[in-house]
Amino acid sequence: MIKNIILIALMLIQFNCMSQTYIIPWATKQPAWVFPIWVEDALGNKDTIFICYDNTANSLPCTKDTGFGEETMYVQQNNKLFLTTCQTTSDSAIRAQVTSVFGPGLPFGIDLEFRSTTFPIIIRWDRSLLNSDSLPFPSQTPAPRAQLAILAWVNNNIIPACGSSDILASDSCISACCQPDSVIIDNSVSGIPTSSAITCIIMPWTGILGGIVEEIESNLISITPNPSKGVIKISSYKLINKLGFMIYMVITKNW
């Protein structure tokens, strides 16, 4: 009898570990999908921001829904790291962004600002959430449903492990620098609290950072180069009377 009770307890523990979910602590209602991003700076200061999806949320970015926790909060700085989005004032933060516009061809991105940050910083996330069936993306088993692109090119940020400023947060990549569950970002300003930013974009999994996702029936056309940093070439081995296509995500940089 005792052995059976212990076995049931172990099974419940295992189930709870496999179905890990997160909440926005100050929200009165929780989104269907909550994706926390944890940040720690060189001094050990920590903060968390949340990218979320719910089909009842407002579809417009930076539109406050206080029920879901999208609200402006005052921050006592004291030169300690804090995170915000949606261009808040220097002593305030919005730490949750909830949208209803996720879907195939509809990536969702936020600009994540670091205030009073001492570099280098480490960013962490739970990669299992990128395969959650709460996301409105189709299953791509064995690949994940979604991927997180992190573009860290603002204010001379650099990702030493990649020798660049962009990564793909995924454990399954075709190209691009992959970081499964964490990344270190450095900056030319070190040891002094400063402000900086990154862009985080959630999208259906493709295994590439940016570039073009080809969805052409019977492979009638080819698109090269893929991914592209500028001009693309579209060619076909047979005449096509009508051809329509949509560009649904373009990532640009100011050089």
C-alpha positions as CSV (number, residue, x, y, z in Angstrom):
1,M,0.0,0.0,0.0
2,I,2.8,2.4,0.9
3,K,4.7,1.5,-2.3
4,N,1.6,2.3,-4.3
5,I,1.2,5.7,-2.6
6,I,4.8,6.5,-3.3
7,L,4.5,5.5,-6.9
8,I,1.4,7.7,-7.4
9,A,3.2,10.6,-5.8
10,L,6.2,10.2,-8.1
11,M,3.9,10.0,-11.2
12,L,2.2,13.3,-10.1
13,I,5.6,15.0,-9.6
14,Q,6.7,13.8,-13.1
15,F,3.4,15.1,-14.7
16,N,3.8,18.5,-13.0
17,C,7.3,18.8,-14.2
18,M,6.3,18.0,-17.8
19,S,3.4,20.4,-17.8
20,Q,5.3,23.4,-16.4
21,T,3.5,26.7,-16.9
22,Y,4.1,30.2,-15.8
23,I,2.0,33.1,-14.7
24,I,2.2,36.9,-14.7
25,P,2.2,37.4,-10.9
26,W,0.3,40.8,-10.8
27,A,-2.3,39.9,-13.5
28,T,-5.9,39.3,-12.6
29,K,-6.4,36.9,-15.5
30,Q,-3.7,34.7,-17.1
31,P,-3.1,34.5,-20.9
32,A,-3.2,31.1,-22.6
33,W,0.5,31.2,-23.3
34,V,3.0,32.9,-21.0
35,F,6.7,33.1,-22.1
36,P,8.9,34.6,-19.5
37,I,12.3,36.0,-20.4
38,W,14.7,36.2,-17.4
39,V,17.6,38.6,-17.4
40,E,20.5,38.9,-15.0
41,D,23.3,41.5,-15.3
42,A,26.9,41.5,-14.3
43,L,26.1,42.7,-10.7
44,G,23.6,39.9,-10.2
45,N,20.5,42.2,-10.6
46,K,17.6,40.3,-12.0
47,D,14.3,41.0,-13.7
48,T,11.7,39.3,-15.9
49,I,9.5,40.3,-18.8
50,F,6.7,38.3,-20.4
51,I,5.7,37.8,-24.0
52,C,2.2,36.3,-24.1
53,Y,-0.6,35.1,-26.3
54,D,-4.3,34.9,-25.8
55,N,-7.1,34.9,-28.4
56,T,-9.1,37.4,-26.3
57,A,-6.3,39.9,-26.0
58,N,-6.1,43.2,-27.8
59,S,-4.4,42.7,-31.2
60,L,-2.6,46.1,-31.2
61,P,0.9,46.3,-29.7
62,C,1.5,48.5,-26.6
63,T,-2.3,48.7,-26.0
64,K,-2.7,48.3,-22.2
65,D,-4.9,45.5,-21.0
66,T,-4.6,45.7,-17.2
67,G,-6.5,42.5,-16.7
68,F,-3.6,40.6,-18.4
69,G,-1.0,42.7,-16.5
70,E,-0.2,45.1,-19.3
71,E,0.2,48.1,-17.1
72,T,2.7,50.8,-16.3
73,M,4.4,50.3,-12.9
74,Y,6.7,52.7,-11.1
75,V,10.2,51.4,-10.5
76,Q,12.6,52.5,-7.7
77,Q,15.8,52.4,-9.7
78,N,18.8,52.7,-7.4
79,N,21.0,51.8,-10.4
80,K,19.4,48.3,-10.5
81,L,18.5,46.5,-13.7
82,F,14.9,46.7,-14.8
83,L,13.2,45.7,-18.0
84,T,10.4,47.4,-19.9
85,T,8.8,47.7,-23.3
86,C,6.6,50.2,-25.2
87,Q,8.8,53.2,-24.6
88,T,7.9,54.0,-21.0
89,T,9.4,56.8,-18.9
90,S,12.8,56.5,-17.2
91,D,11.2,55.4,-13.9
92,S,8.4,53.2,-15.1
93,A,8.1,49.7,-16.7
94,I,5.6,47.6,-18.6
95,R,6.7,44.0,-18.1
96,A,4.1,42.1,-20.0
97,Q,2.9,42.2,-23.6
98,V,-0.1,40.1,-24.6
99,T,-1.3,39.7,-28.1
100,S,-4.0,37.8,-30.1
101,V,-2.3,38.2,-33.5
102,F,-0.1,35.1,-33.5
103,G,-0.6,32.8,-36.4
104,P,1.0,31.4,-39.6
105,G,2.6,34.4,-41.3
106,L,1.9,36.6,-38.2
107,P,5.0,36.8,-36.0
108,F,4.9,39.0,-32.9
109,G,7.8,41.1,-31.7
110,I,8.6,43.5,-28.9
111,D,11.5,45.8,-28.2
112,L,12.8,44.9,-24.8
113,E,14.7,47.7,-23.1
114,F,17.3,47.3,-20.4
115,R,17.5,50.1,-17.9
116,S,20.4,50.6,-15.5
117,T,22.1,47.6,-17.0
118,T,25.7,46.5,-16.2
119,F,27.0,44.4,-19.0
120,P,27.6,41.5,-19.8
121,I,24.1,40.2,-19.2
122,I,22.6,36.7,-19.5
123,I,19.2,36.1,-20.9
124,R,17.3,32.8,-20.3
125,W,14.1,31.2,-21.5
126,D,12.2,27.9,-21.2
127,R,12.6,26.3,-24.6
128,S,9.8,23.8,-24.0
129,L,7.3,26.6,-24.3
130,L,8.2,27.0,-28.0
131,N,6.4,23.7,-28.6
132,S,3.3,24.4,-26.5
133,D,0.0,23.5,-28.1
134,S,-1.4,26.8,-26.6
135,L,0.4,28.5,-29.5
136,P,-1.8,29.1,-32.6
137,F,1.0,27.5,-34.8
138,P,0.8,24.2,-36.5
139,S,2.7,21.2,-35.1
140,Q,6.0,20.6,-37.0
141,T,7.1,17.5,-35.1
142,P,9.9,16.7,-34.6
143,A,10.7,20.4,-34.9
144,P,9.3,22.9,-32.5
145,R,6.1,24.9,-33.2
146,A,7.8,28.2,-32.7
147,Q,11.2,29.9,-32.5
148,L,12.4,33.1,-30.9
149,A,14.6,35.5,-32.8
150,I,16.7,37.8,-30.7
151,L,18.1,40.8,-32.5
152,A,20.6,42.5,-30.2
153,W,22.1,45.1,-32.5
154,V,21.1,48.3,-30.6
155,N,23.8,50.4,-29.0
156,N,26.7,48.2,-29.9
157,N,25.4,45.0,-28.3
158,I,27.3,41.9,-29.3
159,I,26.7,38.1,-28.7
160,P,30.3,36.7,-28.2
161,A,29.3,33.1,-28.8
162,C,28.1,34.0,-32.3
163,G,30.4,36.8,-33.2
164,S,27.4,38.8,-34.2
165,S,24.3,40.5,-32.8
166,D,21.5,38.2,-33.9
167,I,20.6,34.7,-32.7
168,L,17.9,32.1,-33.1
169,A,16.6,30.8,-29.8
170,S,15.9,27.2,-30.7
171,D,17.4,23.8,-30.3
172,S,16.7,23.0,-34.0
173,C,18.3,25.3,-36.6
174,I,19.0,25.0,-40.3
175,S,21.1,28.1,-40.3
176,A,22.0,31.0,-38.0
177,C,23.6,31.0,-34.6
178,C,21.5,28.7,-32.3
179,Q,21.2,29.1,-28.5
180,P,18.8,26.6,-27.0
181,D,17.9,28.2,-23.7
182,S,20.2,31.1,-22.8
183,V,22.6,33.7,-24.3
184,I,25.2,36.1,-23.0
185,I,25.1,39.6,-24.5
186,D,28.0,42.0,-24.1
187,N,28.4,45.7,-24.9
188,S,31.3,48.1,-25.4
189,V,30.2,49.9,-22.2
190,S,31.0,47.6,-19.3
191,G,31.0,48.1,-15.5
192,I,28.8,51.2,-15.8
193,P,25.0,51.1,-15.5
194,T,23.6,52.0,-19.0
195,S,20.5,51.6,-21.1
196,S,20.2,49.3,-24.2
197,A,17.7,47.2,-26.0
198,I,17.0,44.1,-28.0
199,T,14.2,43.0,-30.3
200,C,12.4,39.6,-29.6
201,I,10.3,38.1,-32.3
202,I,8.1,34.9,-31.8
203,M,7.3,33.2,-35.1
204,P,6.5,29.8,-36.5
205,W,9.5,27.6,-36.6
206,T,11.6,27.7,-39.8
207,G,15.1,27.0,-38.5
208,I,16.4,30.1,-40.1
209,L,16.9,33.7,-38.8
210,G,14.8,36.0,-41.0
211,G,15.1,34.9,-44.6
212,I,12.3,33.5,-46.7
213,V,9.9,30.6,-45.9
214,E,9.0,28.9,-49.2
215,E,5.5,27.6,-49.4
216,I,5.3,26.9,-53.1
217,E,3.1,24.0,-54.3
218,S,5.0,21.4,-56.3
219,N,8.2,23.5,-56.2
220,L,7.3,25.4,-59.3
221,I,9.5,28.3,-58.4
222,S,12.7,28.9,-56.5
223,I,13.7,31.9,-54.4
224,T,17.4,32.7,-54.1
225,P,19.4,33.6,-52.0
226,N,17.6,32.2,-49.0
227,P,18.0,33.7,-46.5
228,S,18.6,37.1,-48.2
229,K,20.2,40.3,-47.0
230,G,18.8,42.3,-49.9
231,V,17.7,41.5,-53.5
232,I,16.1,38.2,-54.1
233,K,15.7,36.3,-57.4
234,I,12.5,34.4,-58.3
235,S,12.7,31.9,-61.1
236,S,10.6,29.1,-62.6
237,Y,11.2,26.2,-64.9
238,K,7.8,26.8,-66.6
239,L,5.6,29.7,-67.5
240,I,3.2,30.8,-64.7
241,N,0.3,33.0,-65.8
242,K,-0.4,34.5,-62.4
243,L,1.9,34.5,-59.4
244,G,1.1,36.1,-56.0
245,F,3.2,36.0,-52.9
246,M,3.3,37.9,-49.6
247,I,6.3,39.1,-47.6
248,Y,5.2,38.7,-44.0
249,M,8.3,39.7,-42.0
250,V,11.2,42.0,-42.9
251,I,14.0,42.6,-40.4
252,T,16.1,45.8,-41.1
253,K,19.1,47.3,-39.4
254,N,20.5,50.9,-39.4
255,W,24.1,50.6,-40.3
